Amino acid sequence: MPHGRQHVDTQLAIRHQALNTTSSSIWRGVASDRARGVFRGAIVVAPGADGSDASLGNKNLLLSPGAEIDTKPELEIHADEVKAAHGATVGQLDERALFYLRSRGLPLAEARALLTAAFCRAVLDDLPNELLRDHLSTLLLAQLPDT
């Protein structure tokens, strides 16, 4: 979550080196002000890792016109019978959602903060441990701009 003029560069490599392995990775990025984020994520399926099932998703949110996020997900597959997928998006807060929240009496800053928090907290929804989910949510909210 870079802000100001910060630059954050993340490199993630997920390697499948055995038969019938599974991975599912979700990465969310948020940039504000004139900050820049870079995400390079790769899934590598090694020779002999047949039957692997891998996915990598990267979604990013730009909170200001000067913010920038570059993303490059990659697949490198050297095995057979593999299921692999990747995807990436970079966008802004939904103007219709902001309008809806504002029409219900929320100030703009609060509506933006609520939508940003929801975007980030979505990755925590599937955690089965409620205490861990709540703890991570608290840590996350402390890092978000304008929350």
Residue pairs with C-beta under 8 A, 6 or more apart in sequence:
1 8
1 29
1 30
1 31
1 32
1 143
1 144
1 145
2 8
2 31
2 32
2 35
2 36
2 37
3 31
3 32
3 33
3 35
3 145
4 33
4 34
4 35
5 33
5 34
5 35
6 35
6 36
7 35
7 36
7 37
7 38
8 29
8 35
8 36
8 37
8 38
9 37
9 38
9 40
10 27
10 29
10 37
10 38
10 39
10 40
10 41
11 40
11 41
12 25
12 27
12 39
12 40
12 41
12 42
12 56
13 41
13 42
13 44
14 23
14 25
14 41
14 42
14 43
14 44
14 54
14 56
15 44
15 46
16 23
16 43
16 44
16 45
16 46
16 49
16 52
16 54
16 79
17 46
17 48
17 49
18 48
18 49
19 48
19 49
19 50
19 51
19 52
20 50
20 51
20 52
21 49
21 51
21 52
21 53
21 54
22 52
22 53
22 54
23 43
23 53
23 54
23 55
23 56
24 54
24 55
25 41
25 55
25 56
25 57
26 57
26 58
26 59
26 123
27 39
27 41
27 56
27 57
27 58
27 59
28 58
28 59
28 60
28 61
28 119
28 120
28 122
28 123
29 37
29 39
29 58
29 59
29 60
29 61
29 69
29 71
30 60
30 61
30 63
30 116
30 119
30 120
30 144
30 145
31 37
31 60
31 61
31 62
31 63
31 64
31 67
31 68
31 69
32 62
32 63
32 64
32 67
32 145
32 146
33 63
33 64
33 66
33 67
34 64
34 66
34 67
35 67
35 68
36 67
36 68
36 69
36 70
37 60
37 68
37 69
37 70
38 69
38 70
38 71
39 58
39 60
39 69
39 70
39 71
39 72
39 73
39 88
40 71
40 72
40 74
41 56
41 58
41 71
41 72
41 73
41 74
41 86
42 73
42 74
42 75
42 76
43 54
43 55
43 56
43 74
43 75
43 76
43 84
43 86
44 76
44 78
45 52
45 54
45 75
45 76
45 77
45 78
45 79
45 82
45 84
46 78
46 79
47 78
47 79
48 79
49 78
49 79
49 82
50 79
50 80
50 81
50 82
51 81
51 82
52 79
52 82
52 83
52 84
53 82
53 83
53 84
54 75
54 82
54 83
54 84
54 85
55 84
55 85
55 86
56 73
56 85
56 86
56 87
57 86
57 87
57 88
58 71
58 73
58 86
58 87
58 88
58 89
59 88
59 89
59 119
60 69
60 71
60 88
60 89
60 90
60 91
61 90
61 91
61 92
61 93
61 116
61 119
62 68
62 69
62 90
62 91
62 92
63 92
63 93
63 112
63 116
63 145
63 146
69 90
71 88
71 90
72 88
73 86
73 87
73 88
74 86
75 84
75 86
77 84
93 112
93 115
93 116
94 115
97 111
97 115
98 108
98 111
98 112
98 115
101 110
101 111
101 114
101 115
102 108
102 111
106 114
109 146
112 146
113 144
113 146
113 147
116 144
116 145
116 146
116 147
117 140
117 141
117 144
117 147
120 140
120 144
121 137
121 140
124 133
124 136
124 137
124 140
125 133
127 133
127 136
141 147
